[in-house]
Amino acid sequence: MKKQVYKIDEDGLINEIYVAEVDENGKIQDEDKSHLISLDPPHGLFKAKWTGVEWIEGETEEEKAEREAQRLLESLKPSPSEISNAELEIKIVTMLTELEVIQ
């Protein structure tokens, strides 16, 4: 049967994903089997790393901190509608100030 398989680099990290012929035991039948893993990495890994026996989290603490900081920055970024609303409020305040309705 055809199955998704993972080509890994010398550090055990996924380089590319292929579709290969795999038997019922998970053994890859294609010619070039070097660095191909037929076992799917578990869900929830940010940077899947193959140990030779199992998939583990390969993301370093520094990478995790950077990813979380980036996520925090993205969450603080205003949405397009929030920007539009703020621009409209600025225009209204500017107009009311020029008309001396407010100071």
RADA-V78828 format. One record per backbone hydrogen bond with DSSP energy under -1.0 kcal/mol. NH is the residue of the N-H (numbers start at 1). CO is the residue of the C=O. Records with the same first field share a line. If there is no record, write none. Layout:
NH = CO / CO
This chain:
3 = 20
5 = 18
6 = 37
7 = 16
8 = 35
9 = 13
12 = 9
15 = 7
16 = 7
18 = 5
20 = 3
22 = 1
23 = 27
26 = 23
29 = 21
33 = 31
36 = 33
37 = 6
45 = 42
49 = 56
50 = 12
51 = 54
56 = 49
58 = 47
64 = 60
65 = 61
66 = 62
67 = 63
68 = 64
69 = 65
70 = 66
71 = 67
72 = 68
73 = 69
74 = 70
75 = 71
76 = 72
83 = 79
84 = 80
85 = 81
86 = 82
87 = 83
88 = 84
89 = 85
90 = 86
91 = 87
92 = 88
93 = 89
94 = 90
95 = 91
96 = 92
97 = 93
98 = 94
99 = 95
100 = 97
101 = 96
102 = 96
